[in-house]
Amino acid sequence: MLGPGRVFADLNTGSPELKAELARIVAPTGAGFADVALMAPVPANGIATPALASGDGAARFAELLGPLGMPVEVVGGAPGDAAERKLLRSIIWKGLAAVVLEATAAGEAAGRAAFVREQLLAVLEEADEALVERMLTGSRTHATRRTHEMEAVGAMLRDLGVPSWMSDGSAEWLRSLRP
């Protein structure tokens, strides 16, 4: 039963707006609300899964779960702050995974699987602040040329029978950056 001195912790993935709505529902009970974002796979980590927490019950959640082995970082007072960080990170992880899936499917369809894997590993090994900056500035500077290149990539993938969702999305981003 919820009441003063208790914490309702929501560990589900949801939007920041949903977390704020849940906190409003819990508030009349007097219980604290903790928006908890799990930041690694639970099956591999169990209770040691790193978590971010926000909301008026976040500190209490960290106090209760920390001694049990859960690393909890309190990231803000507003419910949804933890969810927002997790979802921003998900753009990177799930988006990168989708690019890897598309690229490797294309490599396999073209008979160039080893080449694509080598290129992928080379980019990941090079990853640092300078690479990120080069991607940001280079995309803006060369948006027109890169748009045409990604349109050609999409056409090639369709010819190979490979979905081109990420490549088509890249072309859209580049189109939006053109002067």
Secondary structure, 3 states (H helix, E strand, C coil): CCCCCCEEEECCCCCHHHHHHHHHHHHHHCCEEEEEEECCCHHHHHHHCCEEEECCCHHHHHHHHHHHCCCEEEEECCCCHHHHHHHHHHHHHHHHHHHHHHHHHHHHHCCCHHHHHHHHHHHHHHCCHHHHHHHHHHHHHCHHHHHHHHHHHHHHHHHHCCCCHHHHHHHHHHHHHCC
